[in-house]
């Protein structure tokens, strides 16, 4: 068989006072009288004695892996356990690489913000949402403004309505000390937004390349025209003025 007890990195519960192994039991670590055996291609072999299952594993140069220990009898499969672990680790790394971390941006506003500043900050919020990020909106109250919480609530509601195409309210406005908070979530997943951003970047780069090529072509044509205009013209001689039909 390909593997033995020494190939396991998990801790054997029988040898170390009840600690639970994080890996399945394989080969001689399977201490049951019989198993429901599954072949290497997933075919059902049936219920066999553990000694026969181990013999089949040795003959096929494979491992006997207990895949369902709670079944009655336990289910074991013939496989290359080392290769199985390697491929599982590769898939896990690939999955982690493809995961996108959720980022929460923050935008702070005053209850009596002027229209120009409001439009600027709303633009930032839209940009964050389009990129697939959440945005925490904080309304900061000062002095007597704290007695007018409806100013903050109305401002948050207006902002949510203005960006409804790109985001929605995940956490409704709530008072937090001197501040009022609201969280907006993007309408699209971050992965979708990332794909769209990359596509936009690629299209922009292609457009720049096409414009640069057109400009180079235009410059080349202008240089050729200037060169043709600057070339000296051929002077006419006596022979150029003679009638070609007249014999000399």
RAWO-V660478 format. One record per backbone hydrogen bond with DSSP energy under -1.0 kcal/mol. NH is the residue of the N-H (numbers start at 1). CO is the residue of the C=O. If there is no record, write none. Layout:
nh->[NH NH]
co->[CO CO]
//
This chain:
nh->[7 8 16 18 27 29 30 35 36 37 38 39 42 45 46 48 50 53 54 55 56 57 58 59 60 62 63 65 66 67 68 71 75 76 77 78 79 81 84 85 86 87 88 89 90 91 92 93 94 95 96 97 98 105 107 109 113 118 119 120 121 122 123 124 125 126 127 128 129 130 131 132 133 134 135 136 137 138 139 140 141 145 146 147 148 151 153 154 155 156 157 158 159 160 161 162 163 166 167 168 170 171 174 176 179 180 181 182 183 184 185 187 193 194 195 196 197 198 199 200 201 202 203 204 205 206 207 208 209 210 211 212 213 214 215 216 217 218 219 220 221 222 223 224 225 226 227 228 229 230 241 246]
co->[4 5 12 13 64 26 27 48 74 46 76 43 39 37 37 35 33 49 50 51 52 53 54 55 56 57 79 77 25 75 75 68 68 36 65 38 63 79 80 81 82 83 84 85 86 87 88 89 90 91 92 93 94 134 136 138 110 114 115 116 117 118 119 120 121 122 123 124 125 126 127 129 128 103 184 105 182 107 180 109 178 142 143 144 145 148 149 150 151 152 153 154 155 156 157 158 159 163 163 185 183 183 181 179 176 139 174 137 171 135 168 166 189 190 191 192 193 194 195 196 197 198 199 200 201 202 203 204 205 206 207 208 209 210 211 212 213 214 215 216 217 218 219 220 221 222 223 224 225 226 238 243]
//
